[in-house]
Amino acid sequence: MDVPAQPGDELAQPTRARLFTIMSELRRPVGTDELATELGLHPNGVRIHLEHLRKSGLIARERRPQKRGRPRDIWTIEPGAQPGGAPPSGYRDLGRWLARVLSARAASVRQAQATGRQIGRELAPPSDGPKDQSLAALFAALGFAPRLEGAADAALTYRLCNCPYRDAVRENPEVVCALHEGITRGVLEVIAPAATLLAFIPADPERAGCLIEVGGLEDGGANLRQPAGPESRSR
């Protein structure tokens, strides 16, 4: 996710901008101590900056109980975060990924999706938290502003309320959406190998609202395994 800053906003403060950048790059829930180590600062000071970012709607906090001591604070990018006051875009990452597709002479949507799966496996970090939260945290860090729309029959449906690749989608919707679908599949292969991407339904990039339905994030998906590809719909 790009991290623009306007005068007067929280990201104009260098430490807070660095914290937000680190969280965007990690693409997973992260604790206060780990962030403090990354910055070389005391956790108490980092906690103050994190609270500023939380109150500004840029990050979210979850308090996880521990066997001993007070609950541990876990931080993620807020799904509706608008760094710099505008919906995020993802041109730097997308440009690099599309360059990989082109350099491999990928002429078909299927080849773009295959490259996306490889990228997704690289993006997906190991996480000790719930798998559904890990997936949502990754979508948020990439700038998609995910929202859980429904949970039924062991399946979760996410609506992506922002398209950070909107300009590129207008130019080449088939390749960009296939790349994004492949990334989603690759991420799932790492964080929840038994889960299944049941549906991937693109939307108008200006209005956003792509739907992603995943089975097996909660129960392991043993009874939801389906072959990749036919169940998803693209533009």
CORSUL-V645230 format. One record per pair of residues at least 24 apart in sequence whose C-alpha atoms are under 6 Angstrom apart, sorted by the first residue. I is the first residue (numbers start at 1). J is the second residue. D is the distance in whole Angstrom. If there is no record, write none. Layout:
BEGIN
I:J:D, I:J:D
END
This chain:
BEGIN
1:90:5, 1:142:5, 1:143:6, 3:83:6, 4:83:6, 4:84:5, 5:84:4, 6:84:5, 16:49:6, 24:141:5, 27:138:5, 27:141:5, 28:137:6, 28:138:6, 29:75:5, 29:76:5, 30:74:5, 30:75:5, 31:73:6, 31:74:5, 77:140:6, 77:141:6, 79:140:5, 79:145:4, 79:146:5, 80:145:5, 88:143:5, 88:164:6, 89:164:4, 90:164:5, 90:165:6, 109:175:6, 109:178:6, 112:178:6, 112:179:5, 113:178:5, 113:179:5, 113:182:4, 116:179:5, 116:182:4, 116:183:4, 117:182:4, 117:183:5, 117:185:6, 117:186:4, 119:183:6, 120:183:4, 120:186:4, 120:187:5, 121:186:5, 121:187:5, 124:187:5, 131:217:6, 132:217:6, 154:215:6, 155:214:5, 155:215:4, 156:213:6, 156:214:5, 157:212:6, 157:213:4, 158:211:6, 158:212:5, 159:209:5, 159:210:6, 159:211:5, 160:209:5, 160:210:5, 161:208:5, 161:209:5, 162:208:5, 163:205:6, 163:208:6, 166:205:5, 194:220:5, 194:221:5, 195:221:5, 196:225:6, 199:231:6, 199:232:5, 200:232:5, 200:233:6, 201:233:5
END
